[in-house]
């Protein structure tokens, strides 16, 4: 909801419920970069452009080293949730996503 919340993301969490996550909404459709600074758990990052998944990336926990990942295309939404959720729920490039905010 705020820039501070966006910057904090899922930092410092040591647990995330199986059906919980965070959505990032961007006013402009641009390539986006995310990093794992202070991220304690591995996350699936789902890149979305106009309600269609354009990529799924793994953001490892910080113990694996500092990593920055970039969206494969311009995006207007990004979803983060526990690693393995995208595979479990069949989310892949081309999947349709309905965002209700």
Order of alpha helices (4+ residues) and beta strands (2+ residues): alpha-beta-beta-beta-beta-beta-beta-alpha
